[in-house]
Amino acid sequence: MNLIQRPADATSLAHDRVYRHLRGRIMYGDVAPGHAMTLRGIGREYEVSMTPAREAVRRLVAEGALTMSTSGRISTPELSNERIEELAALRALIEVELASRALPRAHMALIERLQTINARVAEAVAHRDAVSYIRTNLEFHRTLYLRAQAPAMLAMAETVWLQMGPTMRALYGRLRRTEPPQFHRLIIAALRAGDEPGLRLAVRSDVTQGLRMLAS
């Protein structure tokens, strides 16, 4: 019985490894929008057979991180301005609620952790490292939202981040930022003061104004 299960277990582990690694690359903007892929190429890159590569791609297509044409062409999505606006609106709805739920659990250790992450955001901006910027920016938000203890809501937020990753890299590169997001400091100040209206406004501004400026 165990001998029969081992190949399936190995395939499942391989599929999960490919899925998680490729998902991270897409979310953090390590892959450009419209970047074409093949199952054979993914299998070769991750040293797996076609089956785990195919299963990983299917999951990412279902999450909106990849698109697959009727001919089987796989690529990262190229988002229109309208789609960026839509995803910005989703971020405002979901992330403002997550931040609000996190506020009662925002102890000093969390605030200090957010300050440390924000310093790394500033460092990524100073080096004009788009991938590090996106990674640390999302780490800032995820660290706060984990305190909300709302895993289903956080999963929805991460799905939006995932869909935007490649486009965020292209757009932030074009923007040529020289300063970290000002709203992060306002988020930290609101957390320190226990100011829920201020926190909601700072999070909403942070997740919408930058994106809408990029889409304009």
N, C-alpha and C positions, 0 to 999 in steps of 0.2 A: 504493500500500500504506500509506504513512504517513498519507495523507488518511483512509483508512478507520479507522485505529487511533486517531486523535486524539479523536473523540467518546467512545470507550470509555475512553481514558485520562483525559479530563476528568471523566467520570462517576465513575471509580474514585477520583480525587483528591477530588472533592466528597464522596463517600460516606465516605472515610477522615477527612476534616476534620470532618464532622458526628459521626461515630462517636467520634472522640477527644475532641472538645469536650464532647459530651453525656455521655460516659463519665466525664470528669473532674468535671463538675457533679454527677453522681449519686454518685460515690465520695466526694466531699468534702462531701456533705450540703447542696448548694446547691438541691436539689429535695426537697420534703417527701414523706414516705411517703403512698402512695395518690394522688399527684398524677397527674391524667389528662392525656394528650397525644393529639394526632392527627397523622397523617402530613402533612396539609395545614398544620397549625400549625408543625410542625418544619421543613417545607420553606420556609414563609414566614419563620420566624425566622432560618434559615441561608442564605436566598436560593438554594435549590437546588430542583430538580424532585422529583417524587414518587419517582423511582427511587432516587437516593442516600439519601433519607430512609428509604425502606422497607428498603434494605439495612443501613443503620446500626441501625435498630430490630431487625431480625432478629438481628444479631450480639449486641446487648445483651440480647435475650430469651434467646438461647442461653447467655449468661453469667449469667443470673439477675438482671441489673440492672433489667430491665423485665419486666412480665407482659403477655400479650395474651390476651384472652378469645376464645371462639369467635365472638363477634360483631365482633371486631376492635378492641375497646376496649384502649387502651394505657395502662399506668400503672406507677408505681414500686411495689414490693411493700410491704405492711404486714406486718412480721414478728411472729409470736406469741412469747410468752416461751419456748416450747419450741424454736422455731427459733433464737432468740438464744442459748440454751444450747448448741445444736448447733454453731452457728458459732463460739462461744467455744471449744468443745472442739477444733474444727478449727484455730483460730488457735494454741492451745497446742501441738498436735502439730507443725504445720508451722513455726511461728516459733521455737520452742525449738530445733528442729534447725537452722534457718538461723543462729541466733545462735551455736550451738555450732560450726558450720562456719566462721563468720566470725572466731571468737576468735583462731586462729593468725595471721590477717592484720590484726589490730586494732592498727595502728601509732598513734603519738601524734597524727599529723595527723587520723586518723579520730576519735579521742577528742575532740580539740579541736573538730572539726566538729560532733560530737554535742552538745557543750556549748553551742555557738552556736545550734544548732537548738532545744535545750531552753529557752534563754533566750527564743526567739520563741514557743515553746509557752506559757511563763509570761505573756508579754505578751498573747497571745490570750485566755488565761484571765482576766487582769486586766480586759480590755476586754469580757469575756463575748461574744466573737465566735465562735460555734459553728463556722462554716465555716472560719475561719482556724485554730481549734483543731484540727479534724479534719485539715485539710491539713498543718499543721506536725507533728502527732503522727504521721501516716503517713509524712511525710518523715523523721522521726527513725528510725522502724523500717526504712524502705526503704534509707536510707543505711547502716545497719548490715548489713542482709541482702545488699546488693550485694557486700559483701566475702566472702560465702560462696561466690561464683562457682557458684551453683546456679540457673540461670535458670528451669528447669521448676518448681522448688519455689517460687521467688519469684512466678512467674505464678499458681500456685495460691493463694498468700497474697493476691495482689492481687484475685483473683476473689472471695474471701471479703470483703475490704474493700469491693469494689464492691457486693456484695449488701447490705451493712450500712449504706452511706452515708446514705440518707435516714432510716432509723430511728435511727442514731447521732445525727444532728442533733436530732431530736425528743427523744430521751432525755437527751442532754447538756443541752439547754435546760431540761428539767424538773429536772435535778439541781442546776443553779445552782452550778457549781464556783467556788471562790474560790482554789484552789491548783493548781499543775500536778501531774501524776502523780508521786507519790513514788518509784515504781519506776524511773523514768528515771534518777534519781541513783544508784540501786543498780546498774542496768545499766552505767552509766559507771564506777562504782567497781570492779565485777567485771572489766570489760575492762582497766582500768588495772592490776589485781592479777593478771590472767591466771587468774582463778578461774572455772573452767568450771561447777562445781556451783552457785556463787553466781549466775553469769550465767543459767543455765537456770532457776533458781528465780525470779529477778527478772523475766525475760521472761514466764514462765508466769503469775506473779502479775499482771503488768501487763496482759496480754491477756485474763485471765479474771475477776479480781475485780471490776473496774469494770463489765464487761458483766453479770456475774451480779447485782451490786447493782442495776443498772438494770432487770433483768428481774424482780426480786423485788417 
